Amino acid sequence: MPGADQGRSEESRLSARERFLALTEEADEQRRAYGHAGLGDLAIGEGKPEEAIQHLRAALELAPLEPHYHYLLGFAYGQMRRWQDAASSLQMAAGLQPGTAEYLRCLGWVLCNSDEVERGRGLLLEAHELEPRNPHILSDLAASCLNTGEYELARRYATEARSLAPDDALIQSLGAVTEQHAPETG
């Protein structure tokens, strides 16, 4: 019975999390923060942003100056399309650790989605300068160009991203979307 096995697997996974959380609560502040952040990151990967936010807030209560925890919180808010909260958390991450391409990329992506396209694109370009061969930065640039009707530029970014990440299905599908648009005529 697949359903029974799946139920036991879910129960096992939950009890493993509960055991981990119990162990984490007995640790020092830094380890408790790290444990909550790890559980938050796991919840993000499972598409459970509400659970992620709970853990990441707990982590930030213990370690408010840890930029990666702010980044993860911003990412979770982004999953929920809470763009203002996402931008605020990501701005904090970028402020605490300036020049981090991933923080700039994520903040740029959030701003592009919250109708601050020009500012968001600027941050994506800044991230691209820091890591010119990062396929995720390139794909976010491609998506932002698609949204503003800059199809040729979107295709160029997407083509480069696809060449750098041939096994990434999301990047490959974005590239296919850019190919569906006719070249700009001038």
N, C-alpha and C positions, 0 to 999 in steps of 0.2 A: 504494500500500500504506500504509494509515494506521498500521500497526504500525511500519514502518520510519521514517516521519516522526516518530512519537511517540518512538521510540528516539533519533533524532538530536536532537530537541528536548530530551529529558532529558539527553543527553550534553552538549549546548550549555549548558544551564542549569547543570549541575554544573561544567563547565570554567569558566564565568563566575564561579561562586562560588569555585572554587579560585584563579582569577586575582585576584579581589577580596581573598581571604584573604591571598594572597602580598603584594599591595600593602599591605594593612593591617599586616602583620608588619614592614614596612620603615618604618613611620611612628613618630611619637612615641607615648608612652604614652596620651595622651588620645585620639588618633585610633585607636590600636589598640583601646582600650576601646570607643569609639564604633562601630568596625567590627564587633567581636564582638557588641555589643548589637544592631546592625542585623541581623546574620545570625541572632541568636537570635529577634528579633521576626519575621523572615521565616519561620523554622522554626515558630514558634507559629501563624502564619497558615496554614501548610501542614499543621498537625496533626501536627507532629513534635516533641513536647515533649522527648524525650531529647536530640535534636540541639540544641534551644534551650537546654537546661540546660547543655550543654557550653560553648556560646558565652557564655552569660550568666555562668557561673562565671569564665570567662577575663576577661570584662569587669570583673567585680567584684574580681578579683585586682589589676587595674590601677587601678580607681577604686572603692574600697570604700564611699565616702560618696555615691555617685550614687544618689539615691532611685529614679529611673526604672528602673535596672537591677535593683534589688531587686523592684520592682513586676512587671517582666517575668518575673523568675525565679519569683515567687509565682504568676503567671498560668500559667506552664508547669507548675509542680507541681500547680496546680489541674486542668489538663487531664488529669493522670495520677491525679487523686483522692488525691494525697498531701497530705491536708488539713493535717497538722501542719507539714510543710515549707512549704507554701503560706502558712499563717498566720504562720509565723516570718518569712519573707521580706517579706510584706506589712506586718507590724507594723514591720519595720525601715524600709520605705519611708515609712510614715505617721509614724514617729518622726523621720525625717530631714527630712520636709517636712510638718509638721502643717497641718491644715486643707485638705488636698487631697481634694476630693470623690471623685475617681476611686479614689484609694488606699483611702479609707474604704469606698467601695462594694464594691470587690473583696474587701477584708478581711471586710466584713460578709457578703458572699455565701459566702466560704469558711467562715466560722464557722457560718453557717446550715446548710451542708452537712456540717459536722463535729459536729453535735449540740450546738452552743453557740448555739442559736437566739435566745435572749433577748439575749445579747451581740451577736450578729450583726445582729439587728433594730435594736438601739440604734445601731449604726454606720451602718446603712442610713438610719435616720431622721436621723442627724447629717449624712450626705452629702446627704440630701434638703433639709435646712435650708440647706445651702451652695449647692445647685443645684436649686431646686424644679421646674425645667422640664426636667430631664434624664430622657429617656425610659428610659434604661438603669437608672437608680436606681429609677425607678417600677416598671419591670418586675421588678427583683429584689425589691422590696417586695411586689409582687403574688405572685410565686412563693413567697416566705416565708410569706405569709398563706395561700396555698393549702395549703402543707405543714402548717400548724397548724389547718386547718379554718375559718379566718376568711374565708369565701367572699365575703361582701358587701364587706369591706374589700379583698380581692383584686380583685374586679370594679372597684371605684372606682379603685384604682391602675392596673389594666390599661387601663381606659377612657381615663384621662388619658395614659398612655404611648402608646396607639394613636393618639390625636389628635395627639400631638407627633411621631410617627414613622410616618406612614401607609405608607411604603414599606419598612419594616423587617419582613421576613417572620417573624422569630423573635418579635418583639413582637406582631405581629398574631396569630400562632398561640397565644401565651400568652393573649391577650385572648379568643380563641375558646374556649379551655379554661375560663377563668373563667366564661364564659357558660353552660357546660354544668352548672354546679352550681346547685341550687335555692337561692333566697334563704333566709337564716336566718330561723327563726321564733322568736319569743320569747314 
